[in-house]
Amino acid sequence: MTNYPFAIHYEATSRTFHLQNDNLSYIMMVDDYGKLLQLYFGKPIQHRENFSHLFNFTTHAMSASILEYDSSYSYENVKQEFPDFGATDLRSAAVKIRQENGATVTDFRYQSHRIFAGKEKLAGLPASYVKNPEEAWTLEIQLLDALTNVTATLSYTLFAPTFGGIIARSVKLSNNGNENLQVERLLSLSLDLPDKNYEWVQLAGAWAREREIEERPLAHGSQAIYSLRGHSSPHHNPFAALKRPTADETQGEVIATTFVYSGNFLLQAEVNSIDMTRLQLGIHPEGFSWQLLPGTSFQAPEALLVYTDKGLNQMSATFHKLLQKRVARGQWRDQARPILLNNWEATYFDFTEEKLLAIAQTAKEVGVELFVLDDGWFGQRTSDRAGLGDWTPNQDRLPNGIAGLSQKIADTGLKFGLWFEPEMVNKDSQLYRQHPDWIIHTPHRQQSQYRNQYVLNFAREEVVDNIYQQMAQILREAKIDYVKWDMNRSISEAFDSSRPASQQGEIYHRYILGVYALYERLTSEFPQILFESCASGGGRFDAGMLYYAPQAWTSDNSDAICRLKIQYGTSLVYPVSAMGAHVSITPNHQVGRMTPLSTRAAVALFGTFGYELDLNQLTSEEIAQVKEQIAFMKEHRDLLQFGRFYRLRSPFATVAGGFGDGNDTAWMVVAPDQRKAIVGFFQILNKVDEPFNWVKLAGLAPDKHYTLTTGPTGETITYTGDELMAIGIDTRKDSTTTFGAPETRSDFSSRLWVLEAE
């Protein structure tokens, strides 16, 4: 196997750039007119001094040429890195800037570049990072639009081969001229590919059914996912993959991208008349503009771009490693997460201090480590009609305040966590009565609400500062180890009363910058606190949030069978350590399904794990199961949360390279040294006289011998790794543990197998 250098090459004579490691090659060229062109992105190839032979173009009817009296050269049929708006490339542009006279045509051409080891931070934005310069090389290419004297700095960071085939990309515009300009479109990534022979894979859904896998072939025209809700949304996650039709989980070419950003986005693939594909990702241009005054700059968020020829599992492993190790930060990044109990579905708003302490005491007895108090502890919050914005304890419910309650929880031996929804306000609150102008609304228009709440204008620094002061005081006074940060509605009637008309297009972006600023202040001041993000479940589950909170509430839907699709789809991009997963009561509060306690736990174990129920309402047999589940998680949680994750059988049947008919789901995690693995197998409906059902495993060492202990008798079976991967495991055999459930197959049943190498 060829060992390719980990390097960014520049050849001055041919004016070519080559980003190269063992996983990919990315090659660009500056043409004779100064335009930056894309030559190749894919499997690694050897470096050479000149790649100009890879450049080709053809003349087509109705293509505008840049050459007078010569129709042979049009940018419409050329692969570009930073396509301008309104010139000879009439496809979707990466940039659009409006001058004072209304003109929007630009012509960005190469000026200079620099190559350096490591990676620089993006001011005010989440982004991937390095711990030492040897982990990455960065190329910055500066382009200039001579008429406006605006420079565009294109940044490409190539990570070391140990992180997989991944490049981080971003763009910054700087106004060095004299005009007041308006940026109306600036996409962080634009990649031109030479053909359309791909299938588009996306994660779609809605509240309580987030990140379902959908796929379809590319076709002429544009197909896109997006959000205009002010957050990344449960409807379309900011991720898409282009996979070859023959690619599946274990083999084949995949190109994929995700956004390190939590606001409005556009992710689209455009196929032109000669089958070239343009993949683009960035802030959604609709509703966006940015006033770019002389001497100022605008930094676009970061996009992550992945290439692999080893299928969707390798794509996911690449995303998982970078997001887990070089996007998530802080002391909790690499720590196994505490097993928690959240009181929300146990009590909703109906609680007292005594009731909470009773639940916490039982939680301690079964092995829970963290008790979380959810909504209803503050202001006049006895329902969803009042209190948001007033982050002071409700002493009618909690006579000793949060400080007193947290101390009592600590006295039981548990850590304590607290719920906030800092971006929202009820009109029935002291904050709104004092500052009615702080909500996002358009003058003289309807003020829409959801759940009786309104969105605070986090585009205003004084609003963010007020919420910071309230939250920080609580966090300083009480013994708080965990914060659940919720956000339960989208932005409507967007308008910023603190800014002039020329800046109204900035509100969505400034809002999310305000969210990031508050997160940064709190995580910096309280580094010991584990933050979990939430947005009515998975409504803001994105890489931008992981920069501040290393885990997110995956979905408000805690039904184990629904969670098979939700967690399976989420795993395309996000690691297990990022997925908040809880065992809740039955009948399930979202879908009314009765699911065995053992299956609810088996699904939730492949996440950060916890409970969302009143343990005091369980039977003694169920309590015994819970103790067994918690003991199992404590024994194996490093592997479950940080092992290499493999999808084996898809609940979406054959969608996106899956195997099976959708009735069974299987996945597994493997330790870095391949000496231990845990397999989860889940059956939706039982079958009569079913055929043989073997699930092939993945990621094991072919020459190792793995021991499996099955059933209550403790029988052991030894397999070789290659046997398990080539033939598989018989799903009819008893599992390592069923958490005290009957050893019978039934609807909604599960099996867990623990494999350990001799």
Stockholm file with secondary structure:
# STOCKHOLM 1.0

chainA/1-758         MTNYPFAIHYEATSRTFHLQNDNLSYIMMVDDYGKLLQLYFGKPIQHRENFSHLFNFTTHAMSASILEYDSSYSYENVKQEFPDFGATDLRSAAVKIRQENGATVTDFRYQSHRIFAGKEKLAGLPASYVKNPEEAWTLEIQLLDALTNVTATLSYTLFAPTFGGIIARSVKLSNNGNENLQVERLLSLSLDLPDKNYEWVQLAGAWAREREIEERPLAHGSQAIYSLRGHSSPHHNPFAALKRPTADETQGEVIATTFVYSGNFLLQAEVNSIDMTRLQLGIHPEGFSWQLLPGTSFQAPEALLVYTDKGLNQMSATFHKLLQKRVARGQWRDQARPILLNNWEATYFDFTEEKLLAIAQTAKEVGVELFVLDDGWFGQRTSDRAGLGDWTPNQDRLPNGIAGLSQKIADTGLKFGLWFEPEMVNKDSQLYRQHPDWIIHTPHRQQSQYRNQYVLNFAREEVVDNIYQQMAQILREAKIDYVKWDMNRSISEAFDSSRPASQQGEIYHRYILGVYALYERLTSEFPQILFESCASGGGRFDAGMLYYAPQAWTSDNSDAICRLKIQYGTSLVYPVSAMGAHVSITPNHQVGRMTPLSTRAAVALFGTFGYELDLNQLTSEEIAQVKEQIAFMKEHRDLLQFGRFYRLRSPFATVAGGFGDGNDTAWMVVAPDQRKAIVGFFQILNKVDEPFNWVKLAGLAPDKHYTLTTGPTGETITYTGDELMAIGIDTRKDSTTTFGAPETRSDFSSRLWVLEAE
#=GR chainA/1-758 SS CCCCCCEEEEETTTTEEEEECSSCEEEEEECTTSCEEEEEEESCCCCCSCCGGGCCCCCCTTCCCSBTTBCSCCGGGSCBSSCCSSSSCCSCCSEEEECTTSCCCCCEEEEEEEEEESCCCCTTSCCCCCSSGGGEEEEEEEEEETTTTEEEEEEEEEECGGGCSEEEEEEEEEECSSSCEEEEEEEEEEEEESCCCCEEEEEECCTTSCCEEEEEECCSEEEEEEECSSSCCSSEEEEEEEECTTCCSSSBCEEEEEEECCSCEEEEEEECTTCCEEEEEESCSTTCCEEECTTCEEECCEEEEEEESBHHHHHHHHHHHHHHHHTSCSTTSSSCCCCEEECHHHHTTCCCHHHHHHHHHHHHHHTCCEEEECSCSBTTCSSTTBCTTCCSBCTTTCTTHHHHHHHHHHHTTCEEEEEECTTEECSBSHHHHHCGGGBCCCTTSCCCCBTTBEEBCTTSHHHHHHHHHHHHHHHHHSCCCEEEECCCCCCCSCCCTTSCGGGGGGHHHHHHHHHHHHHHHHHHHCTTSEEEECBTTBTTCSHHHHTTCSEEECCSCCCHHHHHHHHHHHTTTSCGGGEECEEECSSCTTTCCCCCHHHHHHHHTSSSCEEESCGGGSCHHHHHHHHHHHHHHHHHHHHHHHSEEEEEECTTTTGGGCCSCSSEEEEEEECTTSSEEEEEEEESSCCSSCCCCEECCCSCCTTCEEEEEETTTTEEEEEEHHHHHHTCEETTSCCSBCTTCCSSCCTTEEEEEEEEEC
#=GC SS_cons         CCCCCCEEEEETTTTEEEEECSSCEEEEEECTTSCEEEEEEESCCCCCSCCGGGCCCCCCTTCCCSBTTBCSCCGGGSCBSSCCSSSSCCSCCSEEEECTTSCCCCCEEEEEEEEEESCCCCTTSCCCCCSSGGGEEEEEEEEEETTTTEEEEEEEEEECGGGCSEEEEEEEEEECSSSCEEEEEEEEEEEEESCCCCEEEEEECCTTSCCEEEEEECCSEEEEEEECSSSCCSSEEEEEEEECTTCCSSSBCEEEEEEECCSCEEEEEEECTTCCEEEEEESCSTTCCEEECTTCEEECCEEEEEEESBHHHHHHHHHHHHHHHHTSCSTTSSSCCCCEEECHHHHTTCCCHHHHHHHHHHHHHHTCCEEEECSCSBTTCSSTTBCTTCCSBCTTTCTTHHHHHHHHHHHTTCEEEEEECTTEECSBSHHHHHCGGGBCCCTTSCCCCBTTBEEBCTTSHHHHHHHHHHHHHHHHHSCCCEEEECCCCCCCSCCCTTSCGGGGGGHHHHHHHHHHHHHHHHHHHCTTSEEEECBTTBTTCSHHHHTTCSEEECCSCCCHHHHHHHHHHHTTTSCGGGEECEEECSSCTTTCCCCCHHHHHHHHTSSSCEEESCGGGSCHHHHHHHHHHHHHHHHHHHHHHHSEEEEEECTTTTGGGCCSCSSEEEEEEECTTSSEEEEEEEESSCCSSCCCCEECCCSCCTTCEEEEEETTTTEEEEEEHHHHHHTCEETTSCCSBCTTCCSSCCTTEEEEEEEEEC
//
